[in-house]
Amino acid sequence: MGQLNRAAILLIASAAVIWAQYYGGSAQTTYLLFPAAVCQAGSAATGFSLPATDAPEAICSEGSNTLYGSLKFSADAQQQIQTHWQNPPDWTGAAKQIEIVARWATTATIGAVKWRAETTCAAAGATLDPAWQSVGVTTTGVPAQANAAVDSTIALTPAGCSRNSEFFLRFSRATDPPNNAEAAANLLWLRIKVTR
């Protein structure tokens, strides 16, 4: 694949889509949508940051009608991805939840998949390598239909965050019980709901 095509894939895959904004009373909510991967001419690429080891594989899925990219999380290794964004300038701070929705699919038809999210923030002038501060987990049973779309939701209140700070998210498939689906879980996207 040429350099231009590869660069275009990475640019598209890394862009968060501002899906919707809602303003009601004093609440303001923003949704960010991060596609897990994109697929072009049989090659998949992701815009998430990946570690040198224990990283999910970007894959292409091509059916009779649809073509899409995803990230393949193994059942027996705690593979992770990371991303980051700037907190809104009107972020009010304490007691504000974020909601992380992961859409995924698996060939397994029995068992469950456990997902884990960790967050931290870095204010301007502070280190961009802060310790992880908040953790949330969720476990979702697999559907009876193989390769059906499944949504898992994690809600948590991020600690140590303030307006305009850099928000870091680490997302992984946990390997401890009750993660007992014996097949890979293929992540299609992450949707982040930010309330302020």
C-alpha positions in Angstrom: 0.0 0.0 0.0 1.3 3.4 -0.9 2.4 6.0 1.7 -0.5 8.3 0.8 -3.2 5.6 1.3 -1.7 4.5 4.6 -1.6 8.1 5.9 -5.2 8.6 4.8 -6.3 5.4 6.7 -4.5 6.6 9.9 -6.0 10.0 9.6 -9.6 8.8 9.2 -9.2 6.1 11.9 -7.8 8.5 14.5 -10.4 11.2 14.1 -13.1 11.2 16.8 -16.5 12.1 15.4 -18.4 14.6 17.4 -21.7 12.7 17.1 -24.1 15.0 18.9 -24.4 17.7 21.5 -27.3 18.1 23.9 -28.0 21.2 26.0 -30.7 20.9 28.6 -31.0 23.2 31.7 -27.5 23.3 33.2 -26.4 20.0 31.7 -24.3 19.9 28.6 -23.5 16.6 27.0 -21.1 15.8 24.2 -20.7 12.4 22.4 -17.4 11.4 20.9 -17.2 8.4 18.6 -13.9 6.6 18.0 -14.0 4.0 15.2 -11.8 1.0 16.1 -10.3 0.6 12.7 -10.9 1.3 9.0 -10.3 -1.2 6.1 -9.0 -0.3 2.7 -8.1 -2.9 0.0 -7.8 -5.6 2.5 -5.6 -3.7 4.9 -6.8 -2.5 8.3 -5.4 0.3 10.4 -6.4 1.9 13.7 -6.0 5.4 15.0 -5.8 4.3 18.7 -2.4 4.3 20.4 -1.1 0.7 20.8 1.6 -0.7 23.1 4.6 -2.6 21.7 3.2 -5.8 23.3 -0.3 -7.0 24.3 -2.0 -5.0 21.5 -5.2 -6.0 19.7 -4.9 -6.7 16.0 -6.6 -4.5 13.4 -8.6 -6.7 11.1 -10.9 -6.4 8.1 -14.3 -8.1 7.9 -15.9 -8.4 4.5 -19.3 -9.9 4.1 -21.6 -10.2 1.1 -22.6 -6.6 1.6 -20.5 -4.8 4.2 -16.9 -4.1 4.7 -15.5 -2.7 8.0 -12.5 -2.7 10.3 -12.3 -3.7 13.9 -9.8 -4.5 16.7 -9.4 -8.2 17.6 -9.0 -8.6 21.4 -7.8 -12.0 22.4 -9.6 -14.1 25.0 -6.4 -15.0 26.9 -4.3 -11.8 27.0 -5.2 -8.4 28.5 -4.7 -6.4 25.3 -5.2 -2.6 25.5 -5.7 0.5 23.5 -5.3 4.2 24.5 -6.6 7.5 23.3 -6.8 11.1 24.7 -8.6 14.4 24.2 -8.9 17.8 25.8 -11.5 18.3 28.5 -14.0 21.0 27.6 -13.2 24.6 28.8 -16.5 24.6 30.7 -15.9 21.3 32.5 -17.2 21.8 36.0 -15.0 19.2 37.6 -16.2 17.1 40.6 -18.8 14.4 40.4 -19.1 14.4 36.6 -19.4 11.0 35.0 -18.3 9.9 31.7 -20.0 6.9 30.0 -18.0 4.6 27.7 -20.0 2.4 25.3 -18.1 -0.3 23.4 -19.7 -2.0 20.4 -18.2 -5.4 19.7 -18.9 -8.9 18.2 -17.6 -12.4 18.7 -17.9 -15.8 17.2 -18.5 -17.3 20.7 -22.1 -18.1 21.5 -21.6 -18.9 25.2 -19.8 -17.1 28.0 -19.1 -13.5 28.7 -16.7 -10.7 27.9 -15.3 -8.4 30.6 -14.0 -4.9 29.6 -12.0 -2.5 31.7 -11.5 1.3 31.4 -9.0 3.4 33.2 -8.7 7.2 33.1 -6.4 10.0 34.2 -5.9 13.6 33.4 -3.0 16.0 33.1 -3.4 19.8 33.5 -1.4 22.3 31.5 2.2 22.4 32.9 1.9 19.0 34.5 3.5 15.7 33.3 1.8 14.0 30.4 2.6 10.6 32.0 0.3 10.7 35.1 -0.7 7.6 37.0 -4.1 6.0 36.3 -6.6 7.2 38.8 -10.1 5.9 38.0 -11.1 2.3 37.0 -14.4 0.9 35.7 -15.3 -2.6 34.5 -18.3 -4.3 32.9 -19.2 -7.8 32.0 -21.6 -8.7 29.1 -22.9 -12.0 28.1 -22.4 -13.0 24.5 -25.5 -13.4 22.3 -26.7 -16.7 20.9 -26.1 -15.4 17.4 -22.4 -15.5 16.4 -21.0 -12.2 15.1 -24.0 -10.2 16.3 -23.3 -6.6 17.6 -23.2 -6.2 21.3 -22.9 -3.0 23.4 -21.2 -2.8 26.8 -21.3 0.3 29.0 -18.9 1.5 31.6 -19.8 4.6 33.7 -17.2 6.2 36.0 -16.4 9.4 37.6 -12.9 10.5 36.6 -10.6 11.7 39.4 -8.0 14.4 39.1 -9.6 16.1 36.1 -10.3 19.8 35.4 -11.3 22.0 32.6 -8.9 22.1 29.7 -6.9 19.3 31.1 -5.7 16.4 28.8 -7.9 13.4 29.4 -6.4 9.9 28.9 -8.3 6.7 28.4 -6.9 3.1 28.5 -9.4 0.4 27.4 -8.8 -3.3 27.6 -10.4 -6.7 27.7 -9.8 -8.2 31.1 -8.7 -11.8 31.4 -9.9 -12.5 35.0 -13.4 -14.1 35.6 -16.1 -13.8 34.5 -14.3 -13.2 31.2 -15.0 -16.7 29.9 -16.0 -16.4 26.2 -13.3 -18.5 24.5 -13.1 -16.5 21.3 -11.8 -13.1 20.4 -14.0 -10.0 20.9 -13.8 -7.7 17.9 -14.2 -4.0 18.9 -16.1 -1.9 16.3 -16.1 1.5 18.1 -16.0 3.3 21.4 -18.5 6.1 22.1 -17.7 8.5 24.9 -20.4 10.5 26.6 -19.0 13.6 28.4 -21.4 15.5 30.8 -20.4 18.8 32.2 
